[in-house]
Amino acid sequence: MRNLVAYEASIASESLVFARYTELMNGIIDTAQDATLLREKKIIVNSLKSDADAAELFNGISKSVRLTNVSYIDKAIGDVNNYFYNTKKVRVYTSVQKYVYDSWKVLTVLAVILLILLSSLESFCSVYTCTNVYFSTSTLVWHVMGLLVVVCLAIDKSFVRACTNL
């Protein structure tokens, strides 16, 4: 396939359609599961031994000899990217990535402040016997600490490391 890309680059003067197609397929196919999905949907025909070989074939192709510009393929790529980035799942993931994962330092500081306040409350109530508190303060502190650990596990590994260093 590399030879075909090189041959097209050597004889074509305008657009490199085959080279652009191989770049597109290289971007789509990363794993054997990608090749399997495309083969099952009859988008590609695989006459190699396995789908892993097809994925390896497309992943082994480097960038084309020169930049390619095929307007209808570029439009199709743009349409696919727009569709993908406008799906609800991707928008939620990018929002969580942006606002939660990137703010783990702030969340850690808030968790530390909350733990200090609850520990202070527990210390105060153990000395002065707070009888008007609905829950016993030690039970409340342990419940909140358990909740913070669950939140830490749900957010991010780096946040979990920060929480376990408290």
C-alpha atoms as one frame of an Amber mdcrd trajectory, in Angstrom:
protein
   0.000   0.000   0.000   2.942   2.308   0.670   4.101   1.672  -2.857   0.716
   2.762  -4.211   0.871   5.965  -2.160   4.389   6.630  -3.408   3.395   5.852
  -7.006   0.422   8.208  -6.805   2.662  10.927  -5.376   5.163  10.489  -8.181
   2.665  10.728 -11.054  -0.189  12.876  -9.756   0.183  16.589  -9.836  -3.049
  17.779  -8.243  -4.723  15.829  -5.454  -3.609  12.565  -3.912  -6.924  10.777
  -3.478  -5.525   7.366  -2.531  -3.003   8.881  -0.126  -5.764  10.880   1.536
  -7.909   7.733   1.760  -5.088   5.851   3.476  -4.621   8.767   5.891  -8.346
   8.660   6.639  -8.321   4.900   7.230  -5.197   5.220   9.366  -7.091   7.703
  11.542 -10.161   5.467  11.795  -8.519   2.080  12.346  -6.411   1.833  15.481
  -7.195  -1.639  16.801  -8.416  -4.982  15.512 -11.859  -4.157  16.950 -12.029
  -1.085  14.706 -11.225  -3.229  11.667 -13.795  -5.821  12.760 -16.516  -3.192
  13.107 -15.764  -1.720   9.683 -15.675  -5.195   8.101 -18.976  -6.202   9.723
 -20.641  -3.000   8.495 -19.247  -3.754   5.011 -17.223  -0.543   4.889 -13.991
  -2.403   4.206 -13.304  -5.803   2.699 -10.574  -7.659   4.532  -8.843 -10.420
   2.604  -5.960 -10.656   5.055  -5.644 -13.401   7.657  -7.212 -11.415  10.495
  -8.614  -8.039  11.416  -5.489  -7.426  13.494  -3.457  -7.668  10.276  -5.726
  -5.095   8.625  -5.309  -2.750  11.573  -1.546  -3.253  11.463  -1.529  -2.565
   7.717  -3.279   0.781   8.050  -1.403   1.759  11.213   1.911   0.971   9.529
   1.350   3.513   6.794   3.060   6.769   7.586   1.915  10.166   6.426   1.822
  10.718   2.718   4.706  12.165   0.780   3.172  15.627   0.705   0.106  17.243
   2.146  -3.008  16.065   0.425  -6.098  18.119  -0.214  -9.184  16.377  -1.500
 -12.180  18.596  -0.881 -14.931  15.969  -0.727 -12.893  13.739   1.616 -12.003
  16.739   3.781 -15.694  17.674   3.898 -16.612  14.115   4.926 -13.972  14.176
   7.670 -15.259  17.539   8.895 -18.846  16.273   8.930 -17.865  13.148  10.894
 -15.885  15.228  13.396 -18.781  17.667  13.840 -21.218  14.809  14.381 -18.881
  13.098  16.856 -18.074  16.196  18.912 -21.747  17.232  19.065 -23.017  13.942
  20.510 -24.259  14.163  24.081 -21.813  11.558  25.365 -18.769  13.406  24.026
 -20.016  16.789  25.231 -20.581  15.411  28.738 -17.163  13.753  28.728 -15.372
  16.925  27.626 -17.268  18.974  30.198 -16.353  16.551  32.966 -12.773  16.512
  31.721 -12.648  20.298  31.692 -14.498  21.168  34.892 -13.916  18.184  37.183
 -10.634  16.514  36.272  -8.862  19.812  35.702 -10.107  21.193  39.020  -8.971
  18.351  41.279  -6.623  20.679  43.173  -9.508  22.958  44.123 -11.641  19.970
  45.092  -8.790  18.644  47.225  -8.483  21.956  49.069 -12.244  21.992  49.664
 -12.124  18.415  50.962  -9.270  19.267  53.327 -11.106  22.322  54.642 -14.259
  20.256  55.196 -12.302  17.545  57.011 -10.599  20.129  59.239 -13.939  21.715
  60.095 -15.530  18.348  60.866 -12.545  17.264  62.947 -12.749  20.541  64.857
 -16.468  19.978  65.436 -15.813  16.464  66.686 -13.044  17.697  69.014 -15.262
  20.494  70.357 -18.191  18.153  70.951 -16.016  15.526  72.624 -14.802  18.134
  75.143 -18.066  20.043  75.699 -20.568  17.197  75.049 -22.837  18.595  72.365
 -26.236  17.038  73.084 -28.291  18.997  70.560 -26.609  17.492  67.508 -28.912
  15.174  65.534 -26.170  12.642  64.772 -23.322  12.010  67.082 -20.458  14.042
  65.725 -18.086  11.116  65.361 -20.662   9.259  63.265 -21.198  12.356  61.154
 -17.465  12.809  60.620 -17.021   9.182  59.594 -19.951   9.373  57.174 -18.597
  12.524  55.556 -15.093  11.073  55.367 -16.478   7.942  53.708 -18.381  10.115
  51.250 -15.219  12.044  50.450 -13.352   8.810  49.764 -16.110   7.683  47.386
 -15.960  11.048  45.611 -12.194  10.755  45.420 -12.485   7.323  43.815 -15.023
   8.572  41.323 -13.150  11.649  40.173  -9.570  10.877  39.254  -6.516   8.857
  40.209  -4.504  11.971  40.951  -7.314  13.216  43.169  -7.327   9.841  44.922
  -3.581  10.184  45.553  -4.174  13.649  46.959  -6.983  12.396  49.211  -4.957
   9.467  50.530  -2.126  11.824  51.443  -4.388  13.734  53.859
